[in-house]
Amino acid sequence: MPKVHDRGGWPNDDPIDHSEHKMEEWERLVDALNGVLGEKGLKNTDQLRRAIESLDLKTYESLSYYEKWTAAMETLLVEQGVMTTGEIDAKMAELERGRK
């Protein structure tokens, strides 16, 4: 059975839009975090891909490219015992409160 990311021609055979788009600041931060985690030996490309490919269908389809990276990095950090889901959620809540 194909995994969620194996989309060959899905949902249709329309051409892929290859035009560039300006990266948002949060996307740059996710890309930077990806690099730092790699330099620290906390993830590699294969691990990130495996974590992305393990997302359930509903989650996979609802996330953008860098949101998938973020979800995958969280999975890897939790799997390795670097952080807990509770610690990540608490930090996110703290950041959200700081924005208001």
C-alpha positions in Angstrom: 0.0 0.0 0.0 1.5 3.4 -0.9 2.4 5.8 1.8 0.7 9.2 2.2 3.4 11.1 0.4 3.4 8.8 -2.7 1.2 10.9 -4.9 2.2 10.2 -8.5 -0.2 12.4 -10.4 -2.5 13.0 -7.5 -5.0 14.7 -7.4 -4.7 15.2 -11.1 -2.2 15.5 -13.9 -2.0 19.3 -14.0 1.4 20.7 -14.4 3.4 21.6 -11.3 3.8 25.3 -10.6 7.6 25.7 -10.5 7.6 29.5 -10.0 9.5 30.8 -7.1 7.8 32.5 -4.1 9.2 34.7 -1.5 9.9 32.8 1.7 8.2 34.1 4.8 10.2 34.8 7.9 8.9 31.8 9.7 9.9 29.6 6.8 13.5 30.9 7.0 13.5 30.2 10.7 12.3 26.6 10.1 15.0 26.2 7.4 17.7 27.6 9.9 16.5 25.2 12.7 16.7 22.3 10.3 20.4 23.2 9.6 21.2 23.7 13.3 19.6 20.3 14.2 21.7 18.7 11.5 24.9 20.3 12.7 24.2 19.2 16.2 23.7 15.6 15.0 20.0 15.6 16.1 18.7 14.8 12.6 19.7 14.0 9.1 17.8 14.2 5.8 16.7 10.5 5.9 15.3 10.9 9.4 13.5 14.1 8.5 12.0 12.4 5.4 11.0 9.4 7.5 9.2 11.6 10.0 7.4 13.5 7.3 6.4 10.3 5.5 5.0 9.0 8.8 2.4 11.8 9.1 -1.1 10.6 8.9 -3.0 11.4 5.7 -5.2 14.2 7.2 -2.2 15.9 8.8 0.0 15.5 5.7 -2.7 17.0 3.4 -3.4 20.0 5.8 0.3 21.1 6.2 2.4 23.3 3.9 5.9 22.3 3.0 7.7 23.9 6.0 4.9 23.0 8.3 5.6 19.4 7.5 9.3 20.0 8.3 8.3 21.5 11.7 6.1 18.6 12.6 8.8 16.2 11.6 11.5 18.0 13.6 9.2 17.9 16.6 8.7 14.2 16.2 12.4 13.6 16.0 13.2 15.7 19.0 10.6 13.9 21.1 11.7 10.5 19.8 15.3 11.3 20.9 14.3 12.5 24.3 15.6 16.0 23.6 12.2 17.6 24.5 8.8 16.3 25.4 5.6 17.2 23.6 4.5 19.0 26.8 7.6 21.2 26.8 7.1 22.1 23.2 3.4 22.9 23.7 4.3 25.0 26.8 6.9 27.0 24.8 4.4 27.5 22.0 1.8 28.8 24.4 4.3 31.1 26.0 5.3 32.5 22.5 1.6 33.0 21.6 1.0 34.9 24.8 4.0 37.1 24.0 2.4 38.0 20.7 -0.8 39.4 22.2 
